Amino acid sequence: MNDLPALAEMRPLNLKDRGALTAIFSELQPDQSEFTFTNLYIWRDAYQIQMLAADDALVLFSLRADPEDSFLLPPLGAGANVEVVRNCLEHMAAAGHNPRMARATRRDLARLSIGEDEFAIQPDRDHWDYVYLVQDLIDLRGNRYHRKRNHVEQFTSKYEFRYLPLEPDLVTQCAELQDRWCDEKHCDMVATLRAEGRAIKQVLASLQALEVTGGCIAVDGRVEEFALGELLNPETVVIHIEKANAAYHGLYQVINQQFLEQKWPQVRYVNREQDLGVPGLRRAKESYHPHHMVEKFTVKLR
């Protein structure tokens, strides 16, 4: 990839790229939550994802309106190597973008031959993924899950509810729940919530094309919570989206448990993505006692 085209010649990610990227991820068996086509596709507008395929390597950039926020994802494919990374970072710098590779795991650093002699490598704690044992989150056994069990029991004792697979006929109700949630949270005033809202509408609109799996909790016949996820690798499911009506205390704990129990009991791990450095979100994710974290790093040329 010595003759990498100018960044302006790259093209946006689109739904037709699903087959190629899914095949690459199937071979790679990634650990980080970013590496599913669903994740890339539904956040493509927020992150301004651009892609380029050349010389048996596929390159994905996030080229943001603020060049300081831009980054390169770890290159993919048989031709991905340290030379590709070096060339991409140099092209980013020449185009005025922050020349950095982000969301790289230790496996990525090894497969791309990224070493500290040439690169500055820094941990990016805000983007580490939380990974739990599925059975732990289904059973909620022991003192450490005492509060979670209480939340579930309070909800189940107070409300009549049904768990439902998220089929096409429930998409409209899920979209309506997202709209109600956004009205309460004033999403129009918060950029990150607006971006999340667009991502959720994207995945709901393309549910069948993306082949993502969903589950819902219905109370009194109306969907009040939904979750969406898919296999990240053979032993890990990744949860992309969870959204609940906050008026129902314990509902988040219920869908977390029910979605895994109903759909993913045979899978060993569940990746519940990162906390983005948000203190409340970090406390919530830590309170479920992760089995391990997927560490990610930012890489720059020295």
Residue frames as qw, qx, qy, qz and C-alpha x, y, z in Angstrom:
[[0.000, 0.885, 0.465, 0.000, 0.00, 0.00, 0.00],
 [0.464, -0.257, 0.060, 0.846, 2.87, 2.37, -0.78],
 [0.012, 0.185, 0.390, 0.902, 0.71, 4.22, -3.30],
 [0.015, -0.548, -0.751, 0.367, -2.17, 4.84, -0.91],
 [0.118, 0.651, 0.426, 0.617, -4.63, 7.25, -2.57],
 [0.029, -0.285, 0.262, -0.922, -5.27, 10.62, -1.00],
 [0.103, 0.252, 0.809, -0.520, -7.76, 10.52, 1.84],
 [0.419, 0.368, 0.058, -0.828, -10.20, 12.54, -0.25],
 [0.479, 0.234, -0.680, -0.503, -10.43, 9.62, -2.72],
 [0.002, 0.046, 0.966, -0.255, -11.70, 7.16, -0.11],
 [0.433, -0.331, -0.499, -0.674, -15.36, 6.24, 0.05],
 [0.510, -0.339, 0.421, -0.670, -17.86, 5.99, 2.89],
 [0.121, -0.010, 0.986, -0.118, -18.75, 2.60, 4.32],
 [0.604, 0.022, -0.151, -0.782, -22.08, 1.27, 3.02],
 [0.815, -0.102, 0.415, -0.391, -24.34, -1.74, 3.47],
 [0.862, 0.445, -0.220, -0.101, -22.87, -3.49, 0.41],
 [0.245, 0.630, -0.680, 0.284, -19.57, -3.85, 2.30],
 [0.741, -0.407, 0.343, -0.409, -21.13, -6.23, 4.82],
 [0.990, 0.129, -0.049, -0.016, -20.12, -9.44, 3.06],
 [0.615, 0.542, -0.382, 0.427, -16.46, -8.54, 2.67],
 [0.127, -0.609, 0.495, -0.607, -16.04, -7.19, 6.19],
 [0.845, -0.299, 0.226, -0.382, -17.94, -10.04, 7.82],
 [0.943, 0.231, -0.197, 0.133, -15.68, -12.54, 6.03],
 [0.364, 0.582, -0.466, 0.558, -12.58, -10.71, 7.30],
 [0.431, -0.517, 0.427, -0.603, -13.92, -10.61, 10.87],
 [0.967, -0.097, 0.000, -0.236, -14.86, -14.28, 10.68],
 [0.822, 0.312, -0.329, 0.344, -11.26, -15.15, 9.91],
 [0.157, 0.583, -0.422, 0.676, -9.78, -12.66, 12.38],
 [0.623, -0.500, -0.595, 0.084, -12.02, -13.63, 15.35],
 [0.143, 0.563, -0.237, 0.779, -11.60, -10.21, 17.00],
 [0.371, -0.343, -0.696, 0.509, -11.83, -9.36, 20.69],
 [0.019, -0.224, -0.202, 0.953, -12.79, -5.68, 20.50],
 [0.347, 0.575, 0.653, -0.349, -16.40, -4.61, 20.15],
 [0.228, 0.659, -0.191, -0.691, -15.66, -2.24, 17.26],
 [0.092, 0.337, -0.808, -0.475, -14.96, -5.10, 14.86],
 [0.410, 0.414, 0.812, -0.030, -18.41, -6.17, 13.75],
 [0.148, 0.329, 0.501, 0.787, -19.99, -4.79, 10.60],
 [0.248, -0.776, -0.567, -0.124, -23.05, -3.77, 12.60],
 [0.443, -0.685, -0.165, 0.554, -21.01, -1.57, 14.90],
 [0.332, -0.170, 0.345, 0.861, -19.17, 0.11, 12.06],
 [0.048, 0.448, 0.652, 0.609, -22.30, 0.59, 9.98],
 [0.254, -0.806, -0.532, -0.060, -24.63, 2.09, 12.59],
 [0.392, -0.775, -0.046, 0.494, -21.94, 4.50, 13.82],
 [0.624, 0.248, 0.350, 0.653, -20.59, 5.32, 10.36],
 [0.100, 0.837, 0.242, 0.480, -22.13, 8.81, 10.29],
 [0.509, -0.860, -0.002, 0.033, -21.10, 9.75, 13.83],
 [0.658, -0.501, 0.369, 0.425, -17.51, 8.64, 13.19],
 [0.443, 0.788, -0.247, -0.349, -17.41, 9.54, 9.49],
 [0.731, -0.215, 0.618, 0.194, -16.08, 6.10, 8.59],
 [0.530, 0.701, -0.342, -0.332, -14.14, 5.99, 5.31],
 [0.842, -0.187, 0.496, 0.100, -12.65, 2.87, 3.79],
 [0.406, 0.710, -0.500, -0.286, -10.07, 1.82, 1.23],
 [0.920, -0.089, 0.379, 0.046, -9.15, -1.65, -0.03],
 [0.501, 0.774, -0.384, -0.039, -5.77, -2.13, -1.71],
 [0.350, 0.519, -0.755, 0.195, -2.97, -4.69, -1.83],
 [0.643, -0.216, -0.734, 0.033, -4.89, -7.32, 0.20],
 [0.223, -0.208, -0.570, 0.763, -5.42, -4.85, 3.03],
 [0.151, -0.742, -0.516, -0.401, -8.58, -3.06, 4.07],
 [0.282, 0.003, -0.349, 0.894, -8.22, 0.26, 5.85],
 [0.221, -0.781, -0.556, -0.179, -10.91, 2.02, 7.90],
 [0.256, 0.150, -0.236, 0.925, -10.51, 5.63, 8.96],
 [0.132, -0.817, -0.531, 0.181, -12.61, 7.85, 11.19],
 [0.345, 0.200, 0.125, 0.908, -12.06, 11.23, 9.54],
 [0.143, -0.708, -0.607, 0.333, -13.88, 13.69, 11.75],
 [0.158, 0.916, 0.217, 0.298, -14.96, 17.28, 11.25],
 [0.309, -0.885, 0.348, -0.033, -12.45, 18.17, 13.95],
 [0.700, 0.490, -0.515, 0.073, -9.18, 16.68, 12.58],
 [0.094, -0.509, 0.726, -0.453, -7.91, 16.19, 16.14],
 [0.731, -0.091, 0.484, -0.473, -10.64, 13.60, 16.70],
 [0.789, 0.419, -0.352, -0.280, -9.73, 11.52, 13.64],
 [0.491, -0.474, 0.731, -0.018, -8.12, 8.08, 13.90],
 [0.535, 0.319, -0.716, -0.315, -7.18, 4.95, 11.99],
 [0.892, -0.247, 0.240, -0.292, -8.61, 1.60, 13.02],
 [0.472, -0.410, 0.745, 0.233, -6.18, -1.35, 12.97],
 [0.478, 0.421, -0.514, -0.575, -5.88, -2.36, 9.29],
 [0.809, 0.013, 0.512, -0.287, -7.43, -5.67, 8.26],
 [0.833, 0.519, -0.098, -0.165, -6.76, -8.43, 5.76],
 [0.939, -0.025, 0.072, 0.334, -3.83, -10.59, 4.69],
 [0.552, 0.526, -0.021, 0.646, -1.86, -7.57, 3.50],
 [0.328, -0.904, -0.004, -0.276, -2.19, -5.58, 6.72],
 [0.807, -0.089, -0.250, 0.528, 1.19, -4.95, 8.33],
 [0.401, -0.638, -0.146, 0.641, 3.39, -2.33, 9.94],
 [0.267, -0.008, 0.401, 0.876, 4.13, -0.69, 6.57],
 [0.109, -0.618, -0.627, -0.462, 0.42, -0.14, 5.95],
 [0.404, -0.781, -0.394, 0.268, 0.05, 1.45, 9.39],
 [0.428, -0.400, 0.108, 0.803, 3.05, 3.69, 8.82],
 [0.156, 0.213, 0.522, 0.811, 1.82, 4.84, 5.41],
 [0.210, -0.718, -0.615, -0.248, -1.70, 5.50, 6.66],
 [0.423, -0.739, -0.267, 0.451, -0.47, 7.61, 9.56],
 [0.355, -0.231, 0.268, 0.865, 1.81, 9.60, 7.27],
 [0.019, 0.428, 0.608, 0.669, -1.09, 10.25, 4.87],
 [0.316, -0.786, -0.530, 0.044, -3.28, 11.36, 7.76],
 [0.422, -0.586, -0.061, 0.689, -0.63, 13.81, 8.91],
 [0.249, 0.008, 0.447, 0.859, -0.20, 15.19, 5.39],
 [0.135, -0.558, -0.628, -0.526, -3.96, 15.72, 5.12],
 [0.146, -0.466, 0.209, -0.847, -4.09, 17.60, 8.42],
 [0.800, -0.425, -0.254, -0.339, -5.66, 14.87, 10.56],
 [0.497, -0.644, 0.538, -0.222, -4.40, 13.62, 13.91],
 [0.634, 0.379, -0.661, -0.132, -2.09, 10.73, 12.84],
 [0.340, -0.325, 0.777, -0.418, -2.98, 7.99, 15.29],
 [0.535, -0.093, -0.789, -0.288, -4.22, 4.42, 15.25],
 [0.419, -0.284, 0.472, -0.722, -6.87, 3.75, 17.91],
 [0.870, -0.068, 0.158, -0.461, -8.82, 0.80, 19.37],
 [0.612, 0.428, -0.665, 0.008, -5.84, -1.53, 18.82],
 [0.876, -0.451, 0.093, -0.144, -5.67, -4.61, 21.06],
 [0.436, -0.599, 0.647, 0.182, -2.52, -6.49, 22.03],
 [0.733, 0.226, 0.619, 0.170, -3.41, -9.00, 19.31],
 [0.477, 0.865, 0.144, 0.057, -3.52, -6.19, 16.76],
 [0.127, -0.888, 0.428, 0.107, -0.14, -4.87, 17.86],
 [0.599, -0.307, 0.717, 0.183, 1.34, -8.34, 17.44],
 [0.692, 0.427, 0.560, 0.157, -0.24, -9.18, 14.06],
 [0.374, 0.918, 0.068, 0.112, 0.75, -5.77, 12.64],
 [0.770, 0.040, -0.153, 0.618, 4.27, -5.95, 14.14],
 [0.068, -0.887, -0.006, -0.456, 3.86, -2.66, 15.99],
 [0.746, -0.198, -0.372, 0.516, 6.85, -2.09, 18.26],
 [0.293, -0.912, -0.169, 0.233, 7.85, 0.66, 20.69],
 [0.562, -0.229, 0.284, 0.742, 11.08, 1.30, 18.81],
 [0.154, 0.249, 0.482, 0.826, 9.11, 3.08, 16.06],
 [0.326, -0.595, -0.474, -0.562, 5.76, 3.83, 17.71],
 [0.142, -0.196, 0.556, -0.795, 4.50, 5.47, 20.89],
 [0.478, -0.315, -0.776, -0.266, 1.91, 3.09, 22.37],
 [0.170, -0.186, 0.480, -0.840, -0.46, 4.34, 25.07],
 [0.025, -0.368, -0.923, 0.111, -3.35, 2.52, 26.81],
 [0.276, -0.248, -0.213, -0.904, -6.79, 4.04, 26.18],
 [0.039, 0.119, 0.882, -0.454, -8.69, 3.00, 29.33],
 [0.442, 0.290, 0.238, -0.815, -11.92, 4.79, 28.36],
 [0.688, 0.332, -0.365, -0.533, -12.34, 2.38, 25.43],
 [0.014, 0.213, -0.972, 0.103, -11.48, -0.90, 27.13],
 [0.655, -0.193, -0.477, -0.553, -14.29, -3.42, 26.73],
 [0.483, -0.303, 0.643, -0.512, -15.91, -5.09, 29.73],
 [0.607, 0.111, -0.726, -0.302, -16.20, -8.86, 29.31],
 [0.572, -0.296, 0.519, -0.562, -18.29, -11.02, 31.65],
 [0.052, 0.008, 0.996, 0.066, -19.10, -14.68, 32.02],
 [0.443, -0.233, -0.470, -0.727, -22.56, -15.19, 30.51],
 [0.584, -0.361, -0.727, 0.011, -23.55, -17.67, 33.20],
 [0.280, -0.206, -0.477, 0.807, -22.67, -15.17, 35.94],
 [0.201, 0.054, -0.033, -0.978, -25.05, -12.61, 34.49],
 [0.566, -0.236, -0.620, -0.490, -27.80, -15.19, 34.06],
 [0.613, -0.329, -0.689, 0.203, -27.53, -16.73, 37.55],
 [0.137, -0.728, 0.142, -0.657, -26.61, -13.58, 39.54],
 [0.828, -0.377, -0.403, 0.101, -25.41, -15.82, 42.36],
 [0.637, -0.088, -0.343, 0.685, -23.55, -14.85, 45.51],
 [0.251, -0.730, -0.331, 0.542, -23.22, -11.73, 47.63],
 [0.234, -0.285, 0.284, 0.885, -21.63, -9.67, 44.91],
 [0.125, -0.244, -0.628, -0.728, -24.82, -9.87, 42.82],
 [0.064, -0.452, -0.773, 0.441, -27.17, -9.36, 45.77],
 [0.169, 0.509, 0.131, -0.834, -28.30, -5.89, 44.63],
 [0.262, 0.183, -0.648, -0.692, -28.81, -7.04, 41.03],
 [0.189, -0.269, -0.943, -0.050, -31.04, -9.88, 42.21],
 [0.024, 0.510, 0.567, -0.647, -33.03, -7.43, 44.30],
 [0.230, 0.390, -0.217, -0.865, -33.61, -5.18, 41.30],
 [0.293, 0.005, -0.834, -0.467, -34.79, -8.14, 39.22],
 [0.165, -0.359, -0.891, 0.223, -37.06, -9.44, 41.99],
 [0.112, 0.466, 0.333, -0.812, -38.61, -6.01, 42.56],
 [0.333, 0.280, -0.424, -0.794, -39.50, -5.75, 38.88],
 [0.338, -0.042, -0.890, -0.302, -40.75, -9.31, 38.43],
 [0.105, -0.374, -0.824, 0.413, -42.89, -9.15, 41.59],
 [0.144, 0.494, 0.249, -0.821, -44.52, -5.87, 40.57],
 [0.449, 0.491, -0.266, -0.697, -45.15, -6.26, 36.84],
 [0.825, 0.246, 0.509, -0.016, -46.54, -8.82, 34.45],
 [0.151, 0.742, -0.454, -0.469, -44.07, -8.98, 31.58],
 [0.931, 0.260, 0.252, 0.048, -43.09, -11.07, 28.59],
 [0.298, -0.531, 0.564, 0.558, -39.73, -11.60, 26.92],
 [0.739, 0.599, 0.270, -0.147, -40.10, -11.47, 23.13],
 [0.619, -0.007, 0.413, 0.668, -37.58, -11.96, 20.32],
 [0.126, 0.647, -0.033, -0.751, -37.19, -8.71, 18.41],
 [0.490, 0.357, 0.720, 0.338, -39.02, -9.58, 15.20],
 [0.167, 0.234, 0.349, 0.892, -39.83, -7.09, 12.39],
 [0.275, -0.681, -0.549, -0.398, -43.34, -6.51, 13.73],
 [0.536, -0.716, -0.307, 0.324, -41.86, -5.04, 16.95],
 [0.523, 0.144, 0.068, 0.837, -39.45, -2.62, 15.28],
 [0.084, -0.673, -0.250, -0.691, -41.97, 0.23, 15.31],
 [0.634, -0.736, -0.223, -0.080, -42.56, -0.16, 19.05],
 [0.749, -0.263, -0.048, 0.606, -38.80, -0.16, 19.68],
 [0.319, 0.374, 0.169, 0.854, -38.40, 3.02, 17.62],
 [0.333, -0.757, -0.271, -0.492, -41.24, 4.64, 19.57],
 [0.749, -0.588, -0.177, 0.250, -39.55, 3.69, 22.86],
 [0.608, 0.006, 0.045, 0.792, -36.33, 5.28, 21.64],
 [0.037, 0.594, 0.235, 0.769, -38.24, 8.47, 20.77],
 [0.560, -0.761, -0.248, -0.213, -39.87, 8.59, 24.22],
 [0.779, -0.367, -0.102, 0.498, -36.51, 8.00, 25.87],
 [0.453, 0.224, 0.119, 0.855, -34.95, 10.82, 23.86],
 [0.196, -0.744, -0.273, -0.577, -37.78, 13.20, 24.71],
 [0.688, -0.702, -0.177, 0.045, -37.15, 12.57, 28.41],
 [0.735, -0.326, 0.088, 0.588, -33.36, 12.91, 28.10],
 [0.180, 0.925, -0.029, -0.332, -33.48, 15.93, 25.74],
 [0.790, 0.014, 0.415, 0.451, -31.32, 14.19, 23.14],
 [0.440, 0.803, 0.223, 0.335, -31.62, 17.19, 20.82],
 [0.158, -0.958, 0.195, -0.141, -29.41, 19.13, 23.25],
 [0.594, -0.562, 0.564, 0.118, -26.69, 16.47, 23.71],
 [0.440, 0.600, -0.556, -0.371, -24.49, 15.55, 20.74],
 [0.012, -0.261, 0.965, -0.032, -23.60, 12.07, 22.02],
 [0.449, 0.280, 0.744, -0.408, -27.25, 11.18, 22.65],
 [0.580, 0.614, -0.066, -0.531, -28.23, 12.45, 19.20],
 [0.301, 0.507, -0.772, -0.236, -25.55, 10.24, 17.67],
 [0.202, -0.039, 0.954, -0.220, -26.70, 7.24, 19.70],
 [0.557, 0.437, 0.441, -0.552, -30.29, 7.89, 18.65],
 [0.546, 0.603, -0.370, -0.447, -29.29, 7.87, 14.98],
 [0.112, 0.360, -0.925, -0.040, -27.31, 4.65, 15.48],
 [0.378, 0.150, 0.831, -0.380, -30.31, 2.95, 17.09],
 [0.618, 0.558, 0.162, -0.529, -32.62, 4.05, 14.28],
 [0.368, 0.572, -0.655, -0.327, -30.06, 2.75, 11.76],
 [0.032, -0.178, 0.981, -0.072, -29.90, -0.71, 13.31],
 [0.477, 0.333, 0.660, -0.474, -33.68, -0.96, 13.68],
 [0.565, 0.623, -0.094, -0.533, -34.19, 0.10, 10.05],
 [0.515, 0.528, -0.651, -0.179, -31.65, -2.50, 8.83],
 [0.656, -0.379, 0.569, -0.319, -32.37, -5.28, 11.32],
 [0.935, 0.195, 0.287, -0.071, -32.79, -8.06, 8.76],
 [0.629, 0.721, -0.240, 0.164, -29.99, -6.91, 6.44],
 [0.021, -0.718, 0.608, -0.340, -27.53, -6.74, 9.34],
 [0.793, -0.100, -0.599, -0.041, -28.73, -10.09, 10.75],
 [0.028, 0.332, -0.613, 0.717, -28.38, -8.72, 14.27],
 [0.439, -0.389, -0.810, -0.001, -30.34, -10.42, 17.08],
 [0.175, -0.386, 0.216, -0.880, -32.67, -8.58, 19.44],
 [0.330, -0.398, -0.840, 0.166, -34.82, -9.21, 22.48],
 [0.221, -0.487, -0.066, -0.842, -37.60, -7.15, 24.10],
 [0.085, -0.279, -0.811, 0.507, -39.42, -6.89, 27.39],
 [0.258, -0.437, -0.437, -0.743, -43.12, -6.08, 26.99],
 [0.006, -0.216, -0.703, 0.678, -45.15, -4.77, 29.94],
 [0.404, 0.543, 0.481, -0.558, -48.93, -4.69, 29.52],
 [0.685, 0.543, 0.471, 0.118, -48.47, -5.53, 25.85],
 [0.320, 0.941, -0.087, 0.069, -46.12, -2.65, 25.04],
 [0.797, 0.194, -0.220, 0.527, -42.36, -2.85, 24.46],
 [0.332, -0.941, 0.033, -0.052, -40.62, -1.05, 27.31],
 [0.394, -0.686, 0.559, 0.248, -37.09, -2.37, 26.76],
 [0.907, 0.421, -0.017, 0.006, -35.03, -3.84, 23.95],
 [0.450, -0.644, 0.538, 0.307, -31.49, -5.11, 23.46],
 [0.783, 0.599, -0.131, -0.100, -29.49, -5.92, 20.35],
 [0.411, -0.645, 0.625, 0.156, -26.41, -8.10, 20.00],
 [0.860, 0.435, -0.237, -0.123, -24.52, -10.64, 17.88],
 [0.909, -0.230, 0.094, 0.333, -21.58, -13.02, 18.04],
 [0.015, 0.917, -0.362, -0.169, -18.24, -11.23, 18.09],
 [0.259, 0.442, -0.855, -0.080, -16.34, -14.52, 17.95],
 [0.611, -0.143, -0.744, -0.232, -17.42, -18.13, 18.63],
 [0.497, -0.340, -0.700, 0.384, -17.23, -17.78, 22.41],
 [0.128, -0.329, -0.296, 0.888, -18.29, -14.13, 22.83],
 [0.124, 0.759, 0.580, 0.270, -21.52, -12.25, 22.20],
 [0.220, -0.023, -0.111, 0.969, -21.31, -8.46, 22.02],
 [0.035, 0.754, 0.625, -0.200, -24.23, -6.30, 23.17],
 [0.310, 0.340, 0.251, 0.852, -24.54, -3.24, 20.93],
 [0.258, -0.394, -0.088, -0.878, -27.66, -1.57, 22.31],
 [0.251, -0.442, -0.820, 0.265, -29.81, -1.63, 25.44],
 [0.141, -0.258, -0.033, -0.955, -32.64, 0.84, 25.90],
 [0.262, -0.436, -0.845, 0.164, -35.32, 0.83, 28.61],
 [0.278, -0.749, -0.244, -0.550, -38.13, 2.94, 29.99],
 [0.266, 0.280, -0.618, 0.685, -36.53, 4.28, 33.18],
 [0.554, -0.369, 0.098, -0.740, -39.93, 4.46, 34.86],
 [0.950, -0.158, -0.211, -0.166, -39.70, 0.70, 35.43],
 [0.282, -0.732, 0.601, -0.153, -37.17, 0.11, 38.20],
 [0.639, -0.257, 0.725, 0.016, -35.06, -2.99, 37.55],
 [0.793, 0.550, 0.150, -0.213, -35.87, -3.22, 33.85],
 [0.354, 0.755, -0.550, -0.045, -32.26, -2.87, 32.69],
 [0.304, -0.405, 0.846, -0.169, -31.24, -5.71, 35.01],
 [0.759, 0.222, 0.534, -0.298, -34.09, -7.86, 33.69],
 [0.728, 0.661, -0.092, -0.157, -33.25, -7.46, 29.99],
 [0.087, 0.704, -0.703, 0.037, -29.56, -7.98, 30.71],
 [0.452, -0.204, 0.844, -0.207, -30.38, -11.32, 32.31],
 [0.735, 0.376, 0.466, -0.318, -33.22, -12.39, 30.02],
 [0.562, 0.731, -0.289, -0.256, -31.50, -11.62, 26.71],
 [0.070, 0.546, -0.835, 0.024, -28.54, -13.78, 27.68],
 [0.480, -0.045, 0.822, -0.304, -30.68, -16.56, 29.14],
 [0.712, 0.487, 0.353, -0.363, -33.11, -16.71, 26.22],
 [0.660, 0.732, -0.133, -0.108, -30.70, -16.27, 23.32],
 [0.419, 0.702, -0.538, 0.205, -27.07, -16.77, 24.36],
 [0.758, -0.556, 0.284, -0.187, -26.83, -19.36, 27.19],
 [0.963, 0.102, 0.096, 0.232, -24.43, -21.52, 25.15],
 [0.459, 0.720, -0.194, 0.484, -21.87, -18.70, 24.76],
 [0.680, -0.236, -0.431, 0.544, -19.10, -18.35, 27.36],
 [0.298, -0.290, -0.170, 0.893, -18.53, -14.59, 27.39],
 [0.185, 0.860, 0.453, 0.143, -20.49, -11.38, 26.85],
 [0.396, 0.021, 0.020, 0.918, -18.72, -8.19, 25.77],
 [0.032, -0.833, -0.534, 0.140, -20.69, -5.18, 27.00],
 [0.403, 0.736, 0.100, 0.535, -18.47, -2.62, 25.31],
 [0.451, 0.146, -0.327, 0.818, -16.71, 0.37, 26.88],
 [0.225, -0.727, -0.533, 0.370, -17.61, 3.08, 29.40],
 [0.338, 0.735, 0.200, 0.553, -16.18, 6.03, 27.39],
 [0.337, 0.149, -0.382, 0.848, -14.80, 7.49, 30.62],
 [0.432, -0.538, -0.179, -0.701, -18.30, 8.36, 31.89],
 [0.084, -0.328, 0.763, -0.551, -18.14, 7.92, 35.72],
 [0.699, -0.006, 0.373, -0.611, -21.70, 6.63, 36.15],
 [0.865, 0.336, -0.270, -0.255, -21.36, 4.20, 33.27],
 [0.389, 0.459, -0.752, 0.270, -18.03, 2.96, 34.63],
 [0.346, -0.234, 0.691, -0.589, -19.56, 2.29, 38.04],
 [0.829, 0.150, 0.139, -0.520, -22.47, 0.44, 36.44],
 [0.786, 0.410, -0.455, -0.079, -20.22, -1.78, 34.32],
 [0.199, 0.426, -0.779, 0.415, -17.84, -2.48, 37.19],
 [0.561, -0.208, 0.481, -0.641, -20.79, -3.41, 39.44],
 [0.932, 0.168, -0.072, -0.313, -21.39, -6.50, 37.27],
 [0.626, -0.528, 0.563, 0.114, -17.84, -7.74, 38.05],
 [0.671, 0.614, -0.344, -0.233, -16.15, -8.28, 34.66],
 [0.969, -0.099, 0.133, 0.183, -14.23, -11.48, 34.10],
 [0.593, -0.190, 0.241, 0.745, -11.62, -9.52, 32.15],
 [0.220, 0.834, 0.037, -0.504, -11.12, -6.37, 30.09],
 [0.739, 0.444, 0.280, 0.423, -10.18, -6.07, 26.43],
 [0.332, -0.680, 0.071, 0.650, -7.35, -3.58, 26.63],
 [0.570, 0.713, 0.285, 0.292, -7.01, -1.13, 23.75],
 [0.517, -0.448, 0.111, 0.721, -4.18, 1.18, 22.79],
 [0.368, 0.919, 0.046, -0.134, -3.54, 4.34, 20.81],
 [0.774, -0.084, 0.308, 0.547, -0.51, 4.22, 18.51],
 [0.250, 0.955, -0.044, -0.155, 1.47, 7.13, 17.07],
 [0.772, 0.422, -0.154, 0.449, 4.70, 7.38, 15.12],
 [0.581, -0.600, -0.105, 0.540, 7.57, 8.53, 17.27]]
